[in-house]
Amino acid sequence: MKKLLVVEDNKETQLLIKVSLRNDFDVKIAASADNAFSLLSDNHFDLVLLDVNLNGHGDGKSILKNIREEMKNNDLRVLVTTAYDLSDDDKKYFDENANGFIQKPFDKKILLSSINHLLNNN
C-alpha cells in the first residue's frame, strides 16, 4: 500500500482526507511543519499532500523547500493544496517545485484522481 503524508492543520480537513483515502493508502497526518519534518526524516512516503497555509504552524513553501533542497528529494511527489489565493511568486515557486495543485474545497473523486495520477506518472 502506498504511503501518503498529509500536512494539514485543520482537524476537520484532516479527518475528511483520512476517511476518504484510508481504503487506498496508508495515511499519516502532520499538523505542523515540525511534525512533517520529523515524519519525513523517519519514514518513506510516496506522496505528500501539502497545505500551503498552516496557520502559525509553519508553511507549505518551507516544507517543500526542505524536501527539495535540504533532503535533496526530487522523486517524492508533492501535491499542494490551499483554499486561498496565492501570490504570483508563490504560484511560480509551487509550479516549479511541486508536482501538482488542487484547490480546496475538493471532493473525494478529484482528490483520488489527482493522487493516483501523480503516483502512476513518475
MMTF fields as JSON, N, C-alpha, C and O atoms, coordinates in Angstrom:
{
  "mmtfVersion": "1.0.0",
  "mmtfProducer": "UNKNOWN",
  "numBonds": 487,
  "numAtoms": 488,
  "numGroups": 122,
  "numChains": 1,
  "numModels": 1,
  "chainsPerModel": [1],
  "groupsPerChain": [122],
  "chainIdList": ["A"],
  "bondAtomList": [4, 2, 8, 6, 12, 10, 16, 14, 20, 18, 24, 22, 28, 26, 32, 30, 36, 34, 40, 38, 44, 42, 48, 46, 52, 50, 56, 54, 60, 58, 64, 62, 68, 66, 72, 70, 76, 74, 80, 78, 84, 82, 88, 86, 92, 90, 96, 94, 100, 98, 104, 102, 108, 106, 112, 110, 116, 114, 120, 118, 124, 122, 128, 126, 132, 130, 136, 134, 140, 138, 144, 142, 148, 146, 152, 150, 156, 154, 160, 158, 164, 162, 168, 166, 172, 170, 176, 174, 180, 178, 184, 182, 188, 186, 192, 190, 196, 194, 200, 198, 204, 202, 208, 206, 212, 210, 216, 214, 220, 218, 224, 222, 228, 226, 232, 230, 236, 234, 240, 238, 244, 242, 248, 246, 252, 250, 256, 254, 260, 258, 264, 262, 268, 266, 272, 270, 276, 274, 280, 278, 284, 282, 288, 286, 292, 290, 296, 294, 300, 298, 304, 302, 308, 306, 312, 310, 316, 314, 320, 318, 324, 322, 328, 326, 332, 330, 336, 334, 340, 338, 344, 342, 348, 346, 352, 350, 356, 354, 360, 358, 364, 362, 368, 366, 372, 370, 376, 374, 380, 378, 384, 382, 388, 386, 392, 390, 396, 394, 400, 398, 404, 402, 408, 406, 412, 410, 416, 414, 420, 418, 424, 422, 428, 426, 432, 430, 436, 434, 440, 438, 444, 442, 448, 446, 452, 450, 456, 454, 460, 458, 464, 462, 468, 466, 472, 470, 476, 474, 480, 478, 484, 482],
  "bondOrderList": [1, 1, 1, 1, 1, 1, 1, 1, 1, 1, 1, 1, 1, 1, 1, 1, 1, 1, 1, 1, 1, 1, 1, 1, 1, 1, 1, 1, 1, 1, 1, 1, 1, 1, 1, 1, 1, 1, 1, 1, 1, 1, 1, 1, 1, 1, 1, 1, 1, 1, 1, 1, 1, 1, 1, 1, 1, 1, 1, 1, 1, 1, 1, 1, 1, 1, 1, 1, 1, 1, 1, 1, 1, 1, 1, 1, 1, 1, 1, 1, 1, 1, 1, 1, 1, 1, 1, 1, 1, 1, 1, 1, 1, 1, 1, 1, 1, 1, 1, 1, 1, 1, 1, 1, 1, 1, 1, 1, 1, 1, 1, 1, 1, 1, 1, 1, 1, 1, 1, 1, 1],
  "groupList": [{"groupName": "MET", "atomNameList": ["N", "CA", "C", "O"], "elementList": ["N", "C", "C", "O"], "formalChargeList": [0, 0, 0, 0], "bondAtomList": [1, 0, 2, 1, 3, 2], "bondOrderList": [1, 1, 2], "singleLetterCode": "M", "chemCompType": "L-PEPTIDE LINKING"}, {"groupName": "LYS", "atomNameList": ["N", "CA", "C", "O"], "elementList": ["N", "C", "C", "O"], "formalChargeList": [0, 0, 0, 0], "bondAtomList": [1, 0, 2, 1, 3, 2], "bondOrderList": [1, 1, 2], "singleLetterCode": "K", "chemCompType": "L-PEPTIDE LINKING"}, {"groupName": "LEU", "atomNameList": ["N", "CA", "C", "O"], "elementList": ["N", "C", "C", "O"], "formalChargeList": [0, 0, 0, 0], "bondAtomList": [1, 0, 2, 1, 3, 2], "bondOrderList": [1, 1, 2], "singleLetterCode": "L", "chemCompType": "L-PEPTIDE LINKING"}, {"groupName": "VAL", "atomNameList": ["N", "CA", "C", "O"], "elementList": ["N", "C", "C", "O"], "formalChargeList": [0, 0, 0, 0], "bondAtomList": [1, 0, 2, 1, 3, 2], "bondOrderList": [1, 1, 2], "singleLetterCode": "V", "chemCompType": "L-PEPTIDE LINKING"}, {"groupName": "GLU", "atomNameList": ["N", "CA", "C", "O"], "elementList": ["N", "C", "C", "O"], "formalChargeList": [0, 0, 0, 0], "bondAtomList": [1, 0, 2, 1, 3, 2], "bondOrderList": [1, 1, 2], "singleLetterCode": "E", "chemCompType": "L-PEPTIDE LINKING"}, {"groupName": "ASP", "atomNameList": ["N", "CA", "C", "O"], "elementList": ["N", "C", "C", "O"], "formalChargeList": [0, 0, 0, 0], "bondAtomList": [1, 0, 2, 1, 3, 2], "bondOrderList": [1, 1, 2], "singleLetterCode": "D", "chemCompType": "L-PEPTIDE LINKING"}, {"groupName": "ASN", "atomNameList": ["N", "CA", "C", "O"], "elementList": ["N", "C", "C", "O"], "formalChargeList": [0, 0, 0, 0], "bondAtomList": [1, 0, 2, 1, 3, 2], "bondOrderList": [1, 1, 2], "singleLetterCode": "N", "chemCompType": "L-PEPTIDE LINKING"}, {"groupName": "THR", "atomNameList": ["N", "CA", "C", "O"], "elementList": ["N", "C", "C", "O"], "formalChargeList": [0, 0, 0, 0], "bondAtomList": [1, 0, 2, 1, 3, 2], "bondOrderList": [1, 1, 2], "singleLetterCode": "T", "chemCompType": "L-PEPTIDE LINKING"}, {"groupName": "GLN", "atomNameList": ["N", "CA", "C", "O"], "elementList": ["N", "C", "C", "O"], "formalChargeList": [0, 0, 0, 0], "bondAtomList": [1, 0, 2, 1, 3, 2], "bondOrderList": [1, 1, 2], "singleLetterCode": "Q", "chemCompType": "L-PEPTIDE LINKING"}, {"groupName": "ILE", "atomNameList": ["N", "CA", "C", "O"], "elementList": ["N", "C", "C", "O"], "formalChargeList": [0, 0, 0, 0], "bondAtomList": [1, 0, 2, 1, 3, 2], "bondOrderList": [1, 1, 2], "singleLetterCode": "I", "chemCompType": "L-PEPTIDE LINKING"}, {"groupName": "SER", "atomNameList": ["N", "CA", "C", "O"], "elementList": ["N", "C", "C", "O"], "formalChargeList": [0, 0, 0, 0], "bondAtomList": [1, 0, 2, 1, 3, 2], "bondOrderList": [1, 1, 2], "singleLetterCode": "S", "chemCompType": "L-PEPTIDE LINKING"}, {"groupName": "ARG", "atomNameList": ["N", "CA", "C", "O"], "elementList": ["N", "C", "C", "O"], "formalChargeList": [0, 0, 0, 0], "bondAtomList": [1, 0, 2, 1, 3, 2], "bondOrderList": [1, 1, 2], "singleLetterCode": "R", "chemCompType": "L-PEPTIDE LINKING"}, {"groupName": "PHE", "atomNameList": ["N", "CA", "C", "O"], "elementList": ["N", "C", "C", "O"], "formalChargeList": [0, 0, 0, 0], "bondAtomList": [1, 0, 2, 1, 3, 2], "bondOrderList": [1, 1, 2], "singleLetterCode": "F", "chemCompType": "L-PEPTIDE LINKING"}, {"groupName": "ALA", "atomNameList": ["N", "CA", "C", "O"], "elementList": ["N", "C", "C", "O"], "formalChargeList": [0, 0, 0, 0], "bondAtomList": [1, 0, 2, 1, 3, 2], "bondOrderList": [1, 1, 2], "singleLetterCode": "A", "chemCompType": "L-PEPTIDE LINKING"}, {"groupName": "HIS", "atomNameList": ["N", "CA", "C", "O"], "elementList": ["N", "C", "C", "O"], "formalChargeList": [0, 0, 0, 0], "bondAtomList": [1, 0, 2, 1, 3, 2], "bondOrderList": [1, 1, 2], "singleLetterCode": "H", "chemCompType": "L-PEPTIDE LINKING"}, {"groupName": "GLY", "atomNameList": ["N", "CA", "C", "O"], "elementList": ["N", "C", "C", "O"], "formalChargeList": [0, 0, 0, 0], "bondAtomList": [1, 0, 2, 1, 3, 2], "bondOrderList": [1, 1, 2], "singleLetterCode": "G", "chemCompType": "PEPTIDE LINKING"}, {"groupName": "TYR", "atomNameList": ["N", "CA", "C", "O"], "elementList": ["N", "C", "C", "O"], "formalChargeList": [0, 0, 0, 0], "bondAtomList": [1, 0, 2, 1, 3, 2], "bondOrderList": [1, 1, 2], "singleLetterCode": "Y", "chemCompType": "L-PEPTIDE LINKING"}, {"groupName": "PRO", "atomNameList": ["N", "CA", "C", "O"], "elementList": ["N", "C", "C", "O"], "formalChargeList": [0, 0, 0, 0], "bondAtomList": [1, 0, 2, 1, 3, 2], "bondOrderList": [1, 1, 2], "singleLetterCode": "P", "chemCompType": "L-PEPTIDE LINKING"}],
  "groupTypeList": [0, 1, 1, 2, 2, 3, 3, 4, 5, 6, 1, 4, 7, 8, 2, 2, 9, 1, 3, 10, 2, 11, 6, 5, 12, 5, 3, 1, 9, 13, 13, 10, 13, 5, 6, 13, 12, 10, 2, 2, 10, 5, 6, 14, 12, 5, 2, 3, 2, 2, 5, 3, 6, 2, 6, 15, 14, 15, 5, 15, 1, 10, 9, 2, 1, 6, 9, 11, 4, 4, 0, 1, 6, 6, 5, 2, 11, 3, 2, 3, 7, 7, 13, 16, 5, 2, 10, 5, 5, 5, 1, 1, 16, 12, 5, 4, 6, 13, 6, 15, 12, 9, 8, 1, 17, 12, 5, 1, 1, 9, 2, 2, 10, 10, 9, 6, 14, 2, 2, 6, 6, 6],
  "groupIdList": [1, 2, 3, 4, 5, 6, 7, 8, 9, 10, 11, 12, 13, 14, 15, 16, 17, 18, 19, 20, 21, 22, 23, 24, 25, 26, 27, 28, 29, 30, 31, 32, 33, 34, 35, 36, 37, 38, 39, 40, 41, 42, 43, 44, 45, 46, 47, 48, 49, 50, 51, 52, 53, 54, 55, 56, 57, 58, 59, 60, 61, 62, 63, 64, 65, 66, 67, 68, 69, 70, 71, 72, 73, 74, 75, 76, 77, 78, 79, 80, 81, 82, 83, 84, 85, 86, 87, 88, 89, 90, 91, 92, 93, 94, 95, 96, 97, 98, 99, 100, 101, 102, 103, 104, 105, 106, 107, 108, 109, 110, 111, 112, 113, 114, 115, 116, 117, 118, 119, 120, 121, 122],
  "secStructList": [7, 7, 3, 3, 3, 3, 3, 7, 7, 7, 2, 2, 2, 2, 2, 2, 2, 2, 2, 2, 2, 6, 6, 6, 1, 3, 3, 3, 3, 3, 1, 1, 2, 2, 2, 2, 2, 2, 2, 2, 2, 2, 1, 7, 7, 1, 3, 3, 3, 3, 3, 1, 5, 7, 6, 6, 1, 7, 5, 2, 2, 2, 2, 2, 2, 0, 0, 0, 0, 0, 1, 7, 7, 7, 1, 1, 3, 3, 3, 3, 3, 3, 1, 1, 7, 7, 7, 2, 2, 2, 2, 2, 2, 2, 2, 2, 2, 7, 1, 3, 3, 3, 3, 1, 1, 7, 7, 2, 2, 2, 2, 2, 2, 2, 2, 2, 2, 2, 2, 2, 7, 7],
  "xCoordList": [0.854, 0.0, 0.896, 1.856, 0.576, 1.344, 1.14, 0.054, 2.228, 2.194, 2.092, 2.857, 1.134, 0.912, 1.105, 0.664, 1.771, 1.849, 0.948, 1.122, -0.008, -0.916, -0.488, -0.546, -0.058, 0.346, -0.794, -0.977, -1.553, -2.807, -3.077, -3.074, -3.312, -3.543, -5.013, -5.305, -5.929, -7.353, -7.846, -7.777, -8.341, -8.741, -9.88, -9.882, -10.84, -11.945, -11.438, -11.863, -10.527, -9.963, -9.098, -9.106, -8.35, -7.557, -8.454, -8.151, -9.56, -10.482, -11.097, -11.174, -11.533, -12.117, -11.132, -11.501, -9.892, -8.881, -8.583, -8.538, -8.38, -8.045, -9.156, -8.877, -10.399, -11.532, -11.645, -11.937, -11.415, -11.525, -10.454, -10.688, -9.283, -8.142, -7.764, -6.95, -8.333, -7.851, -7.978, -7.211, -8.914, -9.056, -8.027, -7.781, -7.426, -6.499, -5.046, -4.136, -4.821, -3.47, -3.247, -4.188, -1.967, -1.551, -1.306, -0.338, -2.172, -2.15, -1.633, -2.119, -0.638, -0.132, -0.443, -0.409, -0.748, -1.115, -0.052, 0.408, 0.331, 1.193, 0.438, -0.02, 0.307, -0.449, 0.44, -0.059, 1.756, 2.69, 3.91, 4.14, 4.688, 5.928, 6.89, 7.51, 7.022, 7.941, 7.549, 8.405, 6.26, 5.77, 6.027, 6.4, 5.828, 6.081, 7.552, 7.88, 8.456, 9.892, 10.289, 11.077, 9.745, 10.049, 9.586, 10.344, 8.355, 7.833, 8.591, 8.848, 8.949, 9.679, 11.078, 11.574, 11.711, 13.068, 13.076, 14.077, 11.981, 11.93, 11.189, 11.197, 10.544, 9.696, 9.868, 10.323, 9.493, 9.411, 7.953, 7.049, 7.738, 6.402, 6.445, 7.456, 5.341, 5.227, 4.706, 4.965, 3.968, 3.396, 3.109, 2.752, 3.272, 2.9, 1.769, 1.896, 0.67, -0.424, -0.181, -0.328, 0.191, 0.758, -0.107, -0.275, -0.654, -1.406, -0.416, 0.621, -0.726, 0.16, 0.179, 1.244, -0.985, -1.101, -1.41, -2.475, -0.465, -0.654, -0.975, -0.774, -1.468, -1.961, -1.057, -1.453, 0.151, 1.067, 1.895, 2.713, 1.704, 2.449, 3.452, 3.837, 3.876, 4.775, 4.014, 2.849, 4.69, 4.01, 4.494, 5.586, 3.644, 3.929, 5.161, 5.866, 5.422, 6.585, 7.877, 8.775, 7.986, 9.204, 9.342, 10.455, 8.231, 8.285, 8.741, 9.603, 8.169, 8.566, 10.027, 10.752, 10.453, 11.857, 12.762, 13.805, 12.375, 13.154, 13.23, 14.296, 12.109, 12.08, 13.01, 13.801, 12.924, 13.675, 15.14, 16.008, 15.43, 16.787, 17.605, 18.75, 17.044, 17.821, 17.823, 18.861, 16.68, 16.613, 17.037, 17.264, 17.14, 17.516, 16.645, 17.129, 15.355, 14.417, 13.535, 12.497, 13.971, 13.184, 12.24, 11.419, 12.353, 11.494, 10.166, 9.176, 10.141, 8.918, 7.871, 8.116, 6.715, 5.617, 4.959, 4.664, 4.734, 4.117, 2.928, 3.063, 1.764, 0.524, 0.155, -0.168, 0.206, -0.046, -1.537, -2.216, -2.035, -3.447, -3.611, -2.846, -4.6, -4.916, -6.34, -6.895, -6.903, -8.214, -8.052, -9.034, -6.812, -6.53, -5.904, -5.367, -5.986, -5.279, -3.796, -3.414, -2.967, -1.52, -0.961, -1.486, 0.109, 0.809, 1.451, 1.623, 1.799, 2.453, 3.763, 4.077, 4.532, 5.797, 5.563, 6.279, 4.555, 4.256, 3.766, 4.157, 2.915, 2.447, 3.628, 3.696, 4.549, 5.728, 6.556, 6.986, 6.777, 7.574, 6.923, 7.592, 5.634, 4.951, 4.873, 4.994, 4.672, 4.673, 6.003, 6.037, 7.09, 8.426, 8.855, 9.686, 8.31, 8.835, 7.856, 8.275, 6.573, 5.579, 5.186, 5.496, 4.502, 4.086, 2.646, 2.213, 1.901, 0.513, -0.109, 0.476, -1.303, -2.024, -3.498, -4.043, -4.14, -5.58, -6.174, -5.691, -7.209, -7.845, -8.842, -9.597, -8.843, -9.859, -11.074, -10.917, -12.244, -12.552, -12.522, -12.841, -12.136, -12.101, -12.99, -13.239, -13.466, -14.258, -13.368, -12.267, -13.863, -13.089, -12.61, -11.461, -13.468, -13.097, -11.948, -11.024, -11.996, -10.93, -9.633, -8.56, -9.731, -8.548, -7.907, -6.701, -8.708, -8.187, -7.595, -6.532, -8.273, -7.791, -6.447, -5.537, -6.32, -5.072, -3.928, -2.822, -4.186, -3.149, -2.74, -1.549, -3.707, -3.382, -2.629, -1.712, -3.007, -2.305, -0.826, 0.047, -0.549, 0.844, 1.617, 2.789, 0.98, 1.679, 1.937, 2.912, 1.08, 1.22, 1.972, 2.211, 2.345, 3.079, 4.382, 4.535, 5.311, 6.594, 7.351, 8.457],
  "yCoordList": [-1.182, 0.0, 1.24, 1.32, 2.198, 3.439, 4.273, 4.306, 4.954, 5.774, 7.25, 7.764, 7.92, 9.345, 10.099, 9.661, 11.239, 12.169, 13.347, 14.003, 13.607, 14.739, 15.805, 15.588, 16.957, 18.071, 19.076, 19.823, 19.074, 19.845, 20.163, 19.262, 21.433, 21.828, 21.789, 21.716, 21.834, 21.853, 20.436, 19.551, 20.234, 18.887, 18.301, 17.104, 19.128, 18.631, 18.171, 17.134, 18.947, 18.569, 17.324, 16.463, 17.222, 16.011, 14.777, 13.782, 14.858, 13.729, 13.398, 12.229, 14.41, 14.209, 13.492, 12.542, 13.947, 13.34, 11.914, 11.002, 11.724, 10.386, 9.383, 8.274, 9.763, 8.87, 8.609, 7.488, 9.638, 9.491, 8.583, 7.919, 8.545, 7.838, 6.537, 5.777, 6.268, 5.15, 3.779, 2.877, 3.594, 2.289, 2.069, 0.933, 3.151, 3.063, 3.316, 2.898, 3.999, 4.413, 4.298, 4.326, 4.169, 4.284, 5.771, 6.33, 6.41, 7.867, 8.244, 7.752, 9.127, 9.727, 11.215, 11.817, 11.805, 13.213, 13.981, 13.538, 15.134, 16.085, 17.404, 17.908, 17.966, 19.209, 20.444, 21.568, 20.244, 21.372, 21.06, 19.913, 22.094, 21.901, 21.011, 20.119, 21.243, 20.428, 18.96, 18.086, 18.691, 17.314, 16.696, 15.527, 17.477, 16.995, 16.658, 15.603, 17.554, 17.301, 16.024, 15.231, 15.826, 14.628, 13.363, 12.4, 13.364, 12.194, 11.939, 10.787, 12.996, 12.841, 12.279, 11.508, 12.655, 12.165, 10.727, 10.027, 10.277, 8.934, 7.904, 6.723, 8.315, 7.407, 7.634, 8.689, 6.618, 6.757, 7.027, 6.321, 8.056, 8.348, 8.372, 8.737, 7.98, 8.014, 9.357, 9.751, 10.058, 11.349, 12.167, 11.628, 13.478, 14.412, 15.291, 15.921, 15.328, 16.263, 17.434, 17.302, 18.573, 19.669, 20.92, 21.542, 21.28, 22.53, 23.692, 23.612, 24.753, 25.912, 26.688, 27.108, 26.882, 27.729, 26.876, 26.264, 26.841, 26.023, 26.86, 26.401, 28.074, 28.938, 28.983, 28.572, 29.482, 29.651, 28.43, 28.467, 27.351, 26.117, 25.838, 24.689, 26.891, 26.727, 26.979, 27.377, 26.741, 26.935, 25.903, 25.346, 25.672, 24.661, 24.961, 24.047, 26.233, 26.602, 26.174, 25.641, 26.396, 26.0, 24.48, 23.959, 23.774, 22.309, 21.797, 20.923, 22.335, 21.912, 22.256, 21.469, 23.42, 23.82, 22.828, 22.443, 22.413, 21.435, 20.103, 19.492, 19.656, 18.388, 18.454, 17.537, 19.504, 19.603, 19.975, 19.432, 20.898, 21.422, 20.756, 20.371, 20.614, 20.06, 18.536, 17.914, 17.94, 16.482, 15.979, 14.784, 16.902, 16.582, 15.465, 14.553, 15.563, 14.544, 15.112, 15.72, 14.899, 15.361, 14.287, 14.55, 13.071, 11.975, 11.938, 11.417, 12.485, 12.477, 13.364, 14.54, 12.789, 13.517, 14.417, 13.983, 15.682, 16.646, 17.286, 17.898, 17.132, 17.728, 18.85, 18.599, 20.076, 21.254, 21.565, 21.407, 22.016, 22.364, 23.633, 23.878, 24.423, 25.614, 26.07, 25.776, 26.788, 27.41, 28.888, 29.579, 29.369, 30.793, 31.073, 30.178, 32.335, 32.768, 32.863, 33.288, 32.469, 32.532, 33.772, 34.226, 34.312, 35.414, 34.873, 33.663, 35.759, 35.329, 34.603, 33.61, 35.096, 34.445, 33.038, 32.101, 32.896, 31.566, 30.628, 29.462, 31.125, 30.295, 29.793, 28.615, 30.685, 30.323, 29.27, 28.285, 29.482, 28.532, 27.145, 26.142, 27.091, 25.797, 25.151, 23.932, 25.954, 25.406, 24.741, 23.701, 25.338, 24.83, 23.671, 22.861, 23.569, 22.605, 21.533, 20.5, 21.759, 20.742, 19.981, 20.398, 18.865, 18.041, 18.279, 17.834, 18.986, 19.247, 20.184, 20.481, 20.644, 21.581, 21.222, 20.889, 21.293, 21.068, 22.132, 22.338, 22.792, 23.874, 23.294, 22.38, 23.822, 23.469, 24.354, 25.467, 23.924, 22.553, 21.609, 22.0, 20.371, 19.379, 18.211, 17.974, 17.485, 16.302, 15.065, 15.111, 13.989, 12.75, 12.262, 11.842, 12.309, 11.8, 12.595, 12.013, 13.911, 14.751, 14.524, 14.438, 14.427, 14.172, 12.841, 12.777, 11.777, 10.452, 10.442, 9.865, 11.069, 11.129, 11.853, 11.394, 12.961, 13.732, 12.939, 12.926, 12.283, 11.48, 10.316, 10.087, 9.584, 8.43, 8.845, 8.147, 9.97, 10.471, 10.712, 10.308, 11.364, 11.645, 10.377, 10.254, 9.447, 8.214, 7.303, 6.55, 7.367, 6.472, 7.087, 6.412, 8.345, 9.025, 9.593, 10.806, 8.708, 9.147, 9.935, 10.401],
  "zCoordList": [0.0, 0.0, 0.0, 0.766, -0.858, -0.951, 0.311, 0.889, 0.724, 1.933, 1.579, 0.763, 2.206, 1.995, 3.294, 4.356, 3.193, 4.309, 3.976, 2.949, 4.844, 4.683, 5.684, 6.895, 5.174, 6.026, 6.007, 5.045, 7.091, 7.166, 8.626, 9.464, 8.944, 10.328, 10.742, 11.935, 9.805, 10.123, 10.424, 9.571, 11.636, 12.074, 11.238, 10.951, 10.85, 10.021, 8.659, 8.148, 8.073, 6.778, 6.916, 6.037, 8.015, 8.282, 8.267, 7.61, 9.0, 9.098, 7.745, 7.367, 7.02, 5.695, 4.769, 4.079, 4.758, 3.888, 4.33, 3.506, 5.622, 6.132, 5.814, 5.359, 6.048, 5.767, 4.267, 3.849, 3.46, 2.002, 1.419, 0.41, 2.043, 1.459, 2.156, 1.632, 3.32, 4.136, 3.483, 3.818, 2.569, 1.918, 0.815, 0.41, 0.328, -0.793, -0.414, -1.13, 0.71, 1.075, 2.576, 3.37, 2.944, 4.337, 4.576, 4.061, 5.348, 5.509, 6.891, 7.91, 6.905, 8.139, 8.067, 6.993, 9.227, 9.294, 10.069, 11.122, 9.537, 10.243, 10.299, 9.273, 11.501, 11.664, 11.672, 11.724, 11.621, 11.66, 10.81, 10.426, 10.522, 9.765, 10.543, 9.965, 11.847, 12.658, 12.629, 12.491, 12.76, 12.714, 11.342, 11.245, 10.288, 8.923, 8.733, 8.189, 9.182, 9.04, 9.768, 9.253, 10.96, 11.742, 11.02, 10.905, 10.54, 9.831, 8.533, 8.184, 7.817, 6.561, 6.784, 5.963, 7.879, 8.12, 8.626, 8.472, 9.226, 9.811, 8.973, 9.319, 7.878, 7.102, 5.607, 5.166, 4.845, 3.391, 3.029, 3.477, 2.214, 1.705, 0.189, -0.412, -0.419, -1.873, -2.368, -3.505, -1.504, -1.888, -0.64, 0.408, -0.772, 0.291, -0.232, -1.281, 0.504, 0.24, 1.179, 2.394, 0.62, 1.392, 1.353, 0.304, 2.511, 2.627, 2.65, 3.309, 1.947, 1.869, 3.18, 3.635, 3.791, 4.975, 6.197, 6.287, 7.14, 8.338, 9.573, 10.698, 9.38, 10.464, 11.692, 12.783, 11.503, 12.624, 12.947, 13.867, 12.215, 12.474, 11.361, 11.14, 10.66, 9.522, 8.24, 8.258, 7.119, 5.844, 4.838, 4.951, 3.856, 2.849, 2.021, 1.594, 1.794, 0.983, 1.677, 1.025, 2.977, 3.7, 3.746, 3.693, 3.844, 3.849, 2.491, 2.411, 1.431, 0.089, -0.179, -0.788, 0.27, 0.105, 0.827, 0.297, 2.024, 2.783, 2.044, 1.97, 1.5, 0.761, -0.445, -0.666, -1.209, -2.465, -2.269, -2.951, -1.343, -1.226, -0.127, -0.365, 1.065, 2.169, 2.162, 2.388, 1.905, 1.846, 0.47, 0.278, -0.484, -1.872, -2.445, -3.115, -2.163, -2.608, -3.718, -3.46, -4.951, -6.09, -6.606, -7.484, -6.063, -6.502, -5.752, -6.267, -4.548, -3.749, -4.42, -4.687, -4.685, -5.309, -4.264, -3.151, -4.641, -3.733, -4.436, -5.496, -3.822, -4.305, -3.339, -2.177, -3.822, -2.998, -3.007, -4.021, -1.844, -1.735, -0.9, 0.033, -1.242, -0.453, -0.761, -1.82, 0.185, -0.019, -0.355, -0.626, -0.336, -0.512, -1.869, -2.522, -2.281, -3.484, -3.164, -2.074, -4.113, -3.937, -4.621, -5.637, -4.051, -4.715, -5.99, -6.139, -6.894, -8.135, -7.85, -8.505, -6.87, -6.517, -5.978, -6.334, -5.117, -4.575, -5.67, -5.707, -6.56, -7.682, -8.494, -8.844, -8.79, -9.582, -8.848, -9.446, -7.548, -6.77, -6.769, -7.02, -6.49, -6.443, -7.821, -7.94, -8.861, -10.225, -10.554, -11.213, -10.098, -10.414, -9.522, -9.934, -8.307, -7.339, -6.881, -6.358, -7.066, -6.705, -7.968, -9.083, -7.773, -8.909, -9.319, -10.382, -8.471, -8.797, -7.783, -6.742, -8.107, -7.257, -7.294, -8.347, -6.132, -6.058, -5.131, -4.018, -5.598, -4.843, -3.846, -4.178, -2.629, -1.643, -1.871, -2.373, -1.537, -1.121, -2.316, -3.439, -2.062, -3.131, -2.749, -1.567, -3.741, -3.418, -3.517, -4.065, -2.987, -2.886, -4.248, -4.382, -5.254, -6.579, -7.184, -7.753, -7.068, -7.617, -6.846, -7.443, -5.533, -4.711, -5.086, -5.324, -5.138, -5.502, -6.903, -7.129, -7.829, -9.202, -9.284, -9.976, -8.594, -8.604, -7.992, -8.531, -6.879, -6.221, -7.105, -7.318, -7.618, -8.47, -9.724, -10.159, -10.306, -11.489, -11.175, -11.943, -10.054, -9.692, -9.359, -9.715, -8.689, -8.305, -9.501, -9.51, -10.496, -11.647, -12.816, -13.818, -12.706, -13.78, -13.244, -13.102, -12.951, -12.373, -13.396, -13.123]
}
